[in-house]
Amino acid sequence: MSALPTSGRAWHLAARPHGWPTAEDVALREVPVTAPGEGRILVRNLHFSVDPYMRGRMNDVKSYVPPYQLDQPMDGGAVGEVVASNAEGFAVGDHVLHGLGWREYADVDAGHATKVDASLAPLSTYLGVLGMPGLTAYAGLFETASFKEGDAVFVSGAAGAVGSQVGQMAKIKGASRVIGSAGSDEKVKLLVEEYGFDAAFNYKNGPVAEQLRQAAPDGIDVYFDNVGGDHLEAAISSLNVHGRATLCGAIAQYNDTEPAPGPRNLVLVVGKRLRLQGVLVGDHTALQPRFVQDVSGWIRSGELKYAETVAQGIENGFDAFLGMLRGENTGKMIVSLAH
């Protein structure tokens, strides 16, 4: 076995951001690498994930995931290769999915690592279409929103890692109409031409409520919300009686320093008997086997397409994170560590 490295780089949170994170809030530092202890494995990360929820973890607030600690490495989804193992069932050369991203080498409790098969799909897909974003889309559409054949579906943030999967899954399962919103004309084109959405619009081109009404003259039955704000308000207006909304994220508000006003038309929820429900992917781990089976099948058959935006090199990790928050990615934003 080749000698283990003595150190590797990791992104640390240096200060709590106020509003948009800046380069002063983070630091890329060398940290020592040691042989793994009992029940642990040392993983050389090949790809790590940057996701919207990580912005919330930079704040010191109680939430569904603990905040990042100051002057400690940040974490998040990563996939890599085992370079040393002190745990049964894991051998050098195995590929694993784990939760210690934002660093070159990860000392992982083997109980928190899952072996992944590079022959089923490219390793980076386990962070996106076959990973947490994909399962979020699957659970949020089929369980939380109780999607059924014939539903008209509207997805905001539709060109992102979650939204692009929601729209395609709805089409595969027989939606009557799928509408998406995105932040550029290129993304709108991609949604219709590549992902098979029936209609899409650029929310920067005019009021969301008006554009949604034009795209869905007969209303919508399901809204999958990745954005919040004016999109949620517009969806409430367009939802039909007994409509369902899955509230997944509110990226439009993540860097606001003041709370954003809520939808002004919540009174419509009563008359239309709407259901608005949040989704957290951690509640749906039982769906994982069915999800991987369904989605890997849809990828192989060509029914489900996915995009990745890849930043090369750990030094570009923070810029990739900011780019994702600004919507510069199409599909899943991945940081690849070229070794």
Buried (B, 14 or more C-beta within 10 A) or exposed (E): EEEBEEEBBBBBBEBBBEEBBEEEBBBBBEBEBEEBEEEBBBBBBBBBBBBBBBBBBBEEEEEEEEBBEEEEBBBBBBBBBBBBBBBEEBEEEBBBBBBBBBBBBBBBBBEEBEEBEEEBBBBBBBBBBBBBBBBBBBBBBBBBBBBEEEBBBBBBBBBBBBBBBBBBBBBBBEBBBBBBBBBBEEBBBBBBEBBBBBBBBBBEEEEBBEBBBEBBEEBBBBBBBBBBBBBBBBBBBBBBEEBBBBBBBBBBEBBEEEEEEEBEBEEBBEEBEBBBEBBBBEEBEEBBEEBBEBBBEBBEEEBBBBBBBBBEEBEBBBBBBBBBBEBBBBBBBBBBBEE
